[in-house]
Amino acid sequence: MPAPAQIFDLSGRTALVTGASSGLGVTFARALAEAGANVVLAARRADRLEAVAEEIAVAGGQALPVVCDVTEPEQVDAAVEAAVRRFGRLDITVANAGAVPEGFSMPERLPPALWEQSVKVNLSGTWFTCQSAGRHMLTHGGGSIIVISSYTGQAGMPYFPPAYQASKAGMVNITQALAVTWADRGVRVNALAPGWFPSEMTDAVLAAPVWRERVEAQAPLGRTGHPEELVGPLLLLASDASSYMTGQVLVVDGGTSAVVGMTPYSAELFGLHAAVMPHGLGEPITPAASSPR
């Protein structure tokens, strides 16, 4: 039986991480490089990718920055091809790129364009990433794909971006569908579902005390997560330590999704929506006082 350190060792393997220019994507890329993997960094902002690649190189790792918009399948294919061309193989893919363009819009006011943009990045972008990586892995004997979903994809969350929630739930189904389809050919597909962690996407909303207090109160552990607390779960799914796992969703949310019941929504929280969203998109539609029943 291999030693634990050997089970988690990624030396000689190549990992592709989308959304690797900031936030959790950077955390994931660093962790994979520290575990021995060659890392391909894919995102839209070239300057940030270069900075992350340089940081990994200074630490003794190997990283290749590739400008990539995951909503464009040709660009995703090009990132996979760049990984194979530079490192000879692709063993691990982390489909991490995501966006919340609808912000704090009320569902009843959400413009179609913002719905479509969210679904395009989160759901379609994940699909294109999994499909492109999967094609290579199926041809070359297997690999591990990790979809970065969210605990909000497990159940409904009130007054939270609906397109984001729907796309994250769809990502879970993509994970399961591909896992059971590709298992016989050696490609494992699992999902990591974080709760609230600091990142470029969440920093602004967590800076609002009324919101931070709410999410901390909902978590049995009583706080938001630290990015490094996702490293262990990520390496589990990326490495041979999870060789008998596929189609699974690993939730890392401080226990929030284990709670029965819902925290009431306060007037201060409704005020936050109204304050941050333009054109009344954050204001709920309520019955007029004279409306007939």
Beta strands, then each sheet from edge to edge (+ up, - down):
strand 1: 14-18
strand 2: 38-43
strand 3: 63-67
strand 4: 92-95
strand 5: 143-148
strand 6: 187-194
strand 7: 249-252
sheet 1: 3+ 2+ 1+ 4+ 5+ 6+ 7+
end
